[in-house]
Amino acid sequence: MIFKVYYQESAKEVPVREKTQTVYVEGVSERDVRTKLKNRPFNIEFVTAVDGDFLEYEKQNEDYKVLEIE
């Protein structure tokens, strides 16, 4: 399953909505995705599953790229 992760680049700074970035990660659950990203300096705001029509819509975005994390 593909998850869309909303995050801030630095966990040390106060979150600012205008600086929120997104990344797509493949995982079996939200917990799995958070575990895969725990070694990165991200301040994760929100993780949501992406499937069906929403996934097809996201794939049309030029920034769509799924991170390959073991």
PyMOL commands that set and color helices and strands:
alter all, ss='L'
color gray80, all
select helices_A, chain A and resi 17-19+30-37+52-59
alter helices_A, ss='H'
color red, helices_A
select strands_A, chain A and resi 2-8+21-26+43-50+66-67
alter strands_A, ss='S'
color yellow, strands_A
deselect
rebuild
show_as cartoon
